[in-house]
Amino acid sequence: MPLVTTADLISTATAARQGLAAFNVITLEHAEAIAEGAEEAGAPAVLQISENAVRFHGGDLTAVAAATAAVARASSAPLALHLDHVVSVDLLERAHAAGFGSVMFDASKLPYGDNVKATAEAVRWGHERGIWIEAELGEVGGKEGEAPLDAHAPGVRTDPAEAAAYVADTGVDALAVAVGSSHAMTERTASLDHGLIAALKSAVPVPLVLHGSSGVPDEEIRRAVAAGMVKINVGTALNTAFTTAVRAFLAADPTAVDPRKYLAPARTAMTETVAGFLRLL
């Protein structure tokens, strides 16, 4: 079916008080698994390509975006295409031509004033082209090259009053907040601050986004959605399923050389992971 927009899926999820899962794409098998998992679960999903993934593909956004979009269009599930954790203005400005309806522009590493200025400019540019813009305030941590973040460290979590001012000053369409999760967690042991989620929901007039959801247990995710979290980002859980399946296959058949032999079970494992998160939401 034709691509839908993240904005439309977010609007539907918000009205239904449900969560919307967004999964990160690295390889073609990731995209296929997300589409198949969404079909199995009978649920919509967002296919995200991060700046790190674009860098992995030699900096060429066009090819990986075209392949991901082709998989999404061939699916019977409602799927959207989103560009994730963009720090480069050049990459942001390539999003529209590559077919993205939404971008997460990440200026969270900048001082607060610079973050506001850069994000407001990204929002202005995006809105002129009909692109929905997500941003981040707080320190979720754990991205590539970063040490795992202590999600309980002072000053890490998003302040509701600052979040309200940030949204007003930037005009963002959604806000990723730091409430106790961290990127790149391979065990689901994160404990979220549900009181803070509720406070942010009351203070901020746009949908809230949970990054690092791979490390969050099912019940914590359910409670987070009930408290007001809408977009639920999942990346590492797919990579863990992929790699575990490949390792198991090669351990059982160390002479195998045809990558199709081990990529097939890896794709199946990711499909099951996707379907599990979608059924949860």
N, C-alpha and C positions, 0 to 999 in steps of 0.2 A: 504494500500500500504506500501512498505518498508519505514522505516525511511529515511529521507533525512538529510543532515547536515546543521547546521547553516551557515557554510561557503558558501555552495552552494546557500542557500536562500539569504544571504547577497549579494553575487556576482550578482545574478539576479536582486535584488532590486536596487543595486547601478547602474547597467547598464541601468535600466529603469527609474532612478531618482525617485524612489518610496520609501516609508517607509515599513519596515517589523515589524509587531507587535509581541511582545514576552510577553506571559501571564504567571503569576505565578500560580503554582499548589500547593494546600494544601491538598485537599481531592480528592477522586476518582471522585466526582461530578464536581470539577474544571476541571479535565482532560477531562471528557466527554463533558462538556459545551464548552471547547475550540475546541475540535474536531468537535462538531456539529455546532458551530458558523462558523468555517472555511469552512465547507461544505456548509452552507447556503450562505456565502458570496462568495464562489468560489475562495478562496484566501489561500495562505500558511500562516503558523504561527509557532512560536516557543513555546514549552511547557517548562517552567522553573521551576526548583525545587531549592529553596534557602537553604542555610545552616540552617536558622531558621526553615524551614519546616522539614528538616531532623531531627533537634533537637526535634521538636514537635512529630515526629514519633519514639521517643525513640533512636534517633541516628542511626537508621537502614536505610541506603540509599538503600539497595538492594530491599526491598519490595515496597517502594513508587516509585522507578525508574522502576521496572518491571511492576507494574500496569499502570503507565503512558505510558510507551513504548507500552504495549499491546493495550491500547486505541488508541494510535497514529497509530499503524500498522493496526488496524481494520478500520481506517478511509480512505475515498477516497481522502482526502485533503493532500497536501504535508506538513508534519509536522516534526519538528526537536526537539531533546531533549537536553536541556541545563541546566547546574548546575550553579546556580546564587549566587552571593555574598559569595563566599567561602573565609573564612579567615584561616581555618585550613588546614595545609599542609597534614595532614592525610586524610581529606576528599577529597582534590584535588587528592591524589594518589589512591583513590578508584573510581574515575570517569571513568577511562578507562574500568575497569572490569565490571562496572555497565551499560556500553553501551552509555555513553555520548560522543558526538562528539565535544562538546565545553564547556568551563568553564569560568565564570567571576571570576577571582582571585582578591580579594579586600584587598589590602594593603594600602588603602587610609588613614587609621588612623595613619600610621607610619610616622615618619619624612621622608622628601623627599628622602634622600639618602638611608634609609632603605627600603622605598617603592620601589625604583628602583632596589635595590639588590634582594629583595624577589620576585618581579615580574619577573625580568630577569631569575631567577632560575625556577620559575613556567613555564615561556614560554619555556625555554630549555627542561624541563621535558615534557611539553605538546607536543611540536613539534616533539620530538623523538617518540611519540606515535600517531601522526597524529591528535592531539587535538588542536582546534582553541581556542585562549586565548584572552579574553576581560579583561581590567583593568579599573581603575577609577583614575582620577586626579582632585582634587578640592573637595569641600564639598557639596554633594547633600543633605545629612542629612535626618532626619525623620525615620531612621530605628528603629526596635523594641528596646525599652528602651531609645531612644533618644528623646529629646524635639524637636518639629517642628523647623526647621532651618529658620532663616531669610535669605532668598535667596539673599537679597540685602546688607548684611553685608560686610564690607571691607575685602578683602582677601579670600572670599568664592569662587568666580567664577574662572574658569580655565583660566590660562594665556596662550595665543597662543604660545609664544616663549618657555615657559616651557613645554608645551604639545609636541611641536615638538622635543625638546631634550629628553623628557621622552620616546616617541615612538622610537626614534633612539637608546636609551640606553637599552631599555627593549625588543624590537622586538615584541611587542604586535600586535595582529591582528585587534583589534578594541579598541576604547577608549571612556569610559563613561565620560561625561564632565558636569560641573556645570554651567548652563546658566540661572538659575532662577526657576527651578522646585524643588520640595522636595518630598521625600517619604511620604506615609501615609496621603496625603491630601484627605479629603472626599468631598470637594467642588472644582469645576473646576474654580479656580480664579487665577492661576499662570500666570504671565506675563513674557515671555521669552525675552532674549537679542538677538535679531535676528542679530544685527551687530556682536556680539561676535561669534555667530554660523558661520556666513560667514567667519570671520577671522580665526576661528579654522579650518574650512574646507580648507582654503587656506594654512594653516600652517602644517596641519597634513595629512600624506599620507595614513591613514587607515580610515575605516568607523567610524563615530561618533554615540554614543549611548545616548539616552535621558532616564534617570531614572526618576521615579516619574511622569510619564505621565498621571496618573489618575487625577491629579489636574490641567491639562492643557486643556483649551478650544479647541474645534475643530479647529477654525481658526488659533489659535496659533500653533497647531500641523501641520496644512497644511503649514504654513509659515516656520516652522522649517525644514520640509522635503525639501521644495523648496530651503532653504538656505544651505542644506547639511547634515541634520540629517538622519540617515538610520534606525537603530534599535530603536524601540519605546517600552519601557517596561511598562507594565500595570499589576498592582496587586490589589491595594486597590479598584479600581472600581468594580472588580469582587466580592470582599468581601462585599462591600456596597450593591450590588444587591442581593447577597445571603442572607445577614442578614435582609435586608428590607423585602424580600419575606417571610422569616421564621417568622419574627415578625408579619407581616400582617396575616399569616395563623393562628398562635397561638392566636392572638387577636380575630379573628373571631371564633375560635374553641379551647377555653382554655382547654378542656378536652382531646384533642388529645394526644395520646402517641406513635403511630406508626410513627417513623421518616421518613418512606417513603412518608407519606402524606405531610410533609412540605419540605422534601428535593427535591421532584419533582418540585414544583414551584420555589424553590431556584435555581435548576439547569437550569430551563427554563430562569429565569431572567439573569443568568450569560451568557447563550447562546446568548441572545439578546444583551447583552453588548459587548461580543466578536465580534459578527457579525457587530455591529455598528462601532467599532474601525476599523475593517478590511475594511469595505466599505469606511470609511474615508480615509484610506491610499491607 
